[in-house]
Amino acid sequence: MSNNLLKVELDLIQEEYLSILKQLSKTEDEDNPLHLVDAINILWFEKRNIIKLICDYCFVEKDTYCITGVIHFDISKKDEYGFFILGEYHIFDDPLPDYLNLVSEISDQFFLDSFRLAIAETIKQNIKLIEESKGMLYILPLRYLSKIFNQDDDELNILADHLTLQFFSDIKDKKNYNEKILTIDDVIEHLEPNNSSTILLFDGDHPSDDWKTRFNAFLDNYNKFDPSIYSEGEIFYMLLYSYIRQALAIVLMANTFNVIPLITPYIAFHYYWLLTITLDSDGSEEVELNKCNYRKSHLAYFVYMEYKRKNFDNSLGSLREQTESINFEKRLFEKIEVDNNFRELSEIITEVNNLLKEMEKQMSFLG
C-alpha cells in the first residue's frame, strides 16, 4: 500500500471518529452510552494495524511529533503553535478512549465528577480539532493503542511500583510501604535523601520548601482524592506512582509508533525527563536507537515553551513557512548537537531564542 493511500485511509479514520464523537456530544445522560463507548473501542481496535502501518511507513520518513500527557489541545490558541515548529507530521495523543474505559472503575464520587467533566471537554475539543486542523494535525490515541499492541499493563504497573519505591529507604515493597507510611511525617522519615530532591508534586512546587508545606499546598489546591478515604501516605504514593506510570507509558508509546513526544505540562515532562535520562545512560542497542528521539523530545519542550512566551500573532500557515525559510529545525539541531551530547540547558534556551528572534524579525519585515 502506497504512502498516499495510507494517508487517505488516515483521513477516513478521522472522519469516522468525528461522526462518533458528534453522537457522543449530543448525549445528556450522566453516564456515556455504552454503545458509543463500544463504537470508539471497536473503531480503534479495528484500525490498529493500519495505524501502525502509517506510523511505520509514512511518519517514520520524517520526524513526527506527538503532543501527549494533556487532556486536550486547543489549536485555536496561537501560543500553542510552537508545537508545529519542529517536525513534518503532528499528532494529538487522544486520551478519550482510556478515559471512557476508566469511568466504570472509579468508585470515588468526588474524583468521578471531575473526571466526567474532563471527558465532556475532551469530546468537545476533539471535534473542534478534527474539523479545524485537517492536514495539519491527526488525532490518534497512541498510548491506548500501545497498550493493545504490547499487552503490558501488568509489567508496567510492576515497574512503576519498583521505580516509585526507589525514592524511599527501608521499604521492601508496596505492602511494606502501606504498613510503615501513613502520614506525611512517615513519608519524610522514609524518603531517600539523595533521591527525594527530584520529586515534584505539582506545577509550581518548590523543592526548597519543607515537605509539609509542599504536601499541604497540594492537598489545598490540586488534590482529587477524598482525604476521608485515603491516608496521607497513600495519597503521596498514588501521586508519585501516577507520574512515573505515565512517563513509562509515553516512552513505550513513542518507541512503538516511532513518534517524538512533546509533553507540555511541566510535571509530566519532569518525570519523563528523569526516566529518559536514566534510559539514555543505558548502553543497550535498543536504547541507543531511541536516544536521538529522547533528546529531540526534550528539545521540543523548550521550543514550545519559549515560543509560548513570545506572544507571536501569526497564522499557523505563516509560521510553518517562516520556520522552513530560515531552516529553523536543521540549524537548531546543528547548533545543539555536539558529539552526540546536548549542551547545557541555558545554551539550549539561548539557541532556541536566537532562532525565534530571527523568525520574528522576518515576519515583521514581511508584514
Residue pairs with C-beta under 8 A, 6 or more apart in sequence:
1 53
1 57
3 57
3 58
3 61
6 50
6 53
6 54
6 57
6 58
7 54
7 58
9 50
9 54
10 50
10 51
10 54
10 58
10 138
11 134
13 43
13 47
13 50
13 51
14 130
14 134
14 138
14 139
15 130
16 43
17 40
17 43
17 126
17 130
17 139
18 127
18 130
18 131
20 36
20 39
20 40
20 43
21 123
21 126
21 127
21 130
22 127
23 36
24 32
24 33
24 36
24 40
24 123
25 123
25 124
25 127
27 33
27 36
30 116
31 103
32 100
32 103
32 119
37 100
37 101
40 96
40 97
40 100
41 97
41 101
44 97
44 141
44 144
44 145
44 148
45 148
48 145
48 148
48 149
51 140
51 145
51 257
52 145
52 149
52 257
55 64
55 257
55 258
55 259
56 258
58 89
59 89
59 91
59 257
59 258
59 259
60 258
61 88
62 87
62 88
62 89
63 86
63 87
63 88
63 89
63 260
63 296
63 329
64 87
64 88
64 89
64 90
64 91
64 258
64 259
64 260
65 83
65 86
65 87
65 89
65 90
65 91
65 259
65 260
65 261
65 262
65 300
66 90
66 91
66 92
66 93
66 142
66 253
66 254
66 257
66 259
66 260
66 261
66 262
67 73
67 83
67 90
67 91
67 92
67 93
67 261
67 262
67 263
67 264
68 93
68 142
68 143
68 250
68 253
68 261
68 262
68 263
69 93
69 246
69 250
69 261
69 263
69 264
69 265
69 268
69 269
69 272
70 95
70 264
70 265
71 95
71 118
71 121
71 122
72 121
72 122
72 125
72 126
72 129
73 80
73 83
73 92
73 125
73 129
73 137
74 80
74 125
74 128
75 128
75 129
75 132
75 133
75 136
75 137
75 316
76 128
76 132
78 312
78 313
78 314
79 307
79 308
79 311
79 312
80 308
81 307
81 312
81 314
81 316
81 319
82 303
82 304
82 305
82 306
82 307
82 308
83 90
83 262
83 300
83 304
84 90
84 136
84 316
84 319
84 320
85 303
85 304
85 307
85 319
85 323
85 328
85 329
86 296
86 299
86 300
86 303
86 328
86 329
86 332
87 260
87 300
87 329
89 138
90 136
90 137
90 138
91 137
91 138
91 139
91 140
91 142
91 259
92 129
92 137
92 138
92 139
92 140
93 140
93 141
93 142
93 143
93 253
93 261
94 122
94 126
94 139
94 140
94 141
94 144
95 122
95 141
95 143
95 144
96 119
96 122
96 123
96 126
96 141
97 141
97 144
98 141
98 143
98 144
99 115
99 118
99 119
99 122
100 119
102 115
103 112
103 115
103 116
103 119
106 112
106 115
108 225
108 226
108 229
110 224
110 225
110 226
111 224
111 225
111 226
114 224
126 139
129 137
129 139
130 139
136 316
142 253
142 256
142 257
142 259
143 249
143 250
143 253
145 256
145 257
146 249
146 252
146 253
146 256
146 257
147 153
147 249
149 256
150 252
150 256
152 252
156 245
156 248
156 249
156 252
157 245
159 248
160 241
160 244
160 245
160 248
161 173
161 174
161 241
163 244
163 248
163 275
164 237
164 240
164 241
164 244
165 171
165 173
165 174
165 177
166 192
166 195
167 191
167 192
167 195
167 196
167 199
167 240
168 177
168 181
168 190
168 191
168 192
169 190
169 191
169 192
170 180
170 190
171 177
171 180
171 181
171 190
174 237
177 233
177 237
178 233
178 234
180 186
180 190
181 187
181 190
181 233
181 236
181 237
182 231
182 232
182 233
183 231
183 232
183 233
184 211
184 212
184 215
184 232
184 233
184 236
186 232
186 233
187 211
187 215
187 232
187 233
187 236
188 211
188 212
191 199
191 211
197 207
198 274
199 207
199 240
200 207
200 267
200 270
200 271
201 214
201 215
201 217
201 218
201 222
201 239
201 267
202 217
202 218
202 221
202 222
202 267
203 265
203 266
203 267
205 214
205 217
205 218
205 267
206 214
207 214
209 217
215 232
215 236
218 239
219 227
219 235
223 235
225 234
225 235
225 238
227 235
230 238
243 267
243 268
243 270
243 271
244 271
244 275
246 268
246 271
246 272
247 268
247 271
247 272
247 274
247 275
248 275
250 261
250 263
250 268
250 272
251 272
251 275
251 276
251 279
253 259
253 261
254 260
254 261
254 290
254 293
254 297
255 290
260 293
260 296
260 297
260 300
261 272
261 297
261 300
262 297
262 300
262 301
262 304
263 269
263 272
263 297
263 301
264 301
264 304
264 305
269 301
272 297
273 298
276 294
276 297
276 298
279 287
279 290
279 294
280 287
280 291
280 294
280 295
291 340
295 337
295 342
296 333
298 342
299 332
299 333
299 336
299 342
299 348
299 352
302 345
302 348
302 349
302 352
303 332
303 352
306 349
306 352
306 353
306 356
307 356
310 356
310 360
312 319
312 360
312 363
314 322
314 363
318 363
322 328
322 359
322 362
322 363
323 329
323 359
325 362
326 355
326 358
326 359
326 362
328 355
328 359
331 355
332 351
332 352
332 355
335 351
336 342
336 343
336 347
336 348
336 351
342 348
343 351
